[in-house]
């Protein structure tokens, strides 16, 4: 049986969906035929969610970079793989053709090899958004090294923790990165992260900002020197070659750290074949990609969105991917629109927080910008409110572009629930229907499925915790170095189900509306931050006795971080102390985790057994002071009154 790789009508969607449920192995085998394999798989799928054990295309051999690059060279060699837009609009745009990408990736793969990197070794990448970041990622994949990209907003301490967890021996970084009006001294952060580190053998440093850096003999080398030498090794008589490592379908491709409800981020592990198939399939179907389309995903490669929809998905589909070094509001709030106009972008994929922030600048920045190339718009990362949806639809898409609201997670590799552009209906603020292969359901606290029942407005609606009952190729396989943690986190809450951590509504047609996290994870500007992590960081400040962190609705960020802090014997200025606490969080996690509000409180509301009643703190932070529910089980109800009085 053969199924079309791209579904182009509602009817085809329904057929594909049904086939993916009725005969998943035949369905995915048919999809997998669209890729380049060194050796075909023995078994399409083996799984159980109890261990969990999930294996897709076991026995199959491939290299993802041959799928993302080599297989396109004959037909698309001179077409752009990347169009790179620099931070400053006055700097030179770089166009990286597939041929050029092939050469650079081969060269960098050779550099890694020359520096002792072998298949299975962990390489930590801490760079700005420049083409070299993509070369580094793909260079690792080419030799089978496991990359672990760390977003530039994380601190030295966070990097040190991740290096230690992954036992990484190699780092690729830059002297610095340009972001808006700022230069971020990346290498110097790495140097701090390496104080006391005993595993890292080599740091490869690319020059971007020409910030002075310390280069330690025997450990640190320059990217440029290494690449120049490697060029003589991989290029002979004008022909570039570096044979890719043959990988098993289930060999790890990368680790990406993400926050959960405990204090320590987990290393989500994705494997070669399943991830490749999932990112490509979802890219082509959700955005209804047509050959020649220019795709602009505004995320950072430090997050999963950038991995899947700037690098792997688009390249594997042979698309042109726009990579932007800067930020949407610098030098002015028209930057995205300039990029769309300049590069004739067809597909624009961004975050609700970016849309809301740009909305705040009004329509002026859009004036005179030709957005007529746009065909499809997308959002990701958090629920989109209707106001932002309509603004995007009217002012950016001019009511002509379908908007896809793509729901997914670091752990899912690619989109699980979304409308397919122009193929299945878009409903503002609803992610809508599951992709083929995805079998969601809503459950109550006891794991019992909840089905749509009549709601206040007469419509049939279900509300519950969002789970998935069958594996899709892009599901995480484990958390690095701790499989039990993976089981506990995702597969233990409800037997035989993957639990997403999100709450959702479902209507009678099977559409889903994601309402947000139901665990102690915050979504701040689309960045995932664990409350326990922020609390740990605050508690490291010498004067802090204890703290509790909750989220509250924030007009632009979606959620803001509200910290209640019990401080020891006070000394000095309260405002300065507050700044000291922010500085501590910046040091321990990174500037992205800084609380928006810090309230000093005499104590925290606790039950008699000592558990913090977060429900009450959340309500106060949300401003719902009059309706706090039952407080009689509190050890000291008076503390709630004090907290209410001091609310900021
Ligand atoms: C969490 C995952 C997916 C890549 C970026 C974030 C929230 C994501 C949506 C959406 C409502 C969404 C969920 C999810 N989320 N997309 N379209 N509508 N909520 O990846 O850092 O792993 O965060 O982001 O709460 O669990 P992440």
Boltz pocket constraint, residues with backbone or C-beta under 6 A from the ligand:
constraints:
  - pocket:
      binder: B
      contacts: [[A, 258], [A, 304], [A, 305], [A, 379], [A, 380], [A, 381], [A, 382], [A, 383], [A, 384], [A, 405], [A, 406], [A, 407], [A, 408], [A, 409], [A, 410], [A, 411], [A, 417], [A, 431], [A, 500], [A, 501], [A, 502], [A, 514], [A, 515], [A, 516], [A, 517], [A, 523], [A, 526], [A, 527], [A, 528]]
      max_distance: 6.0
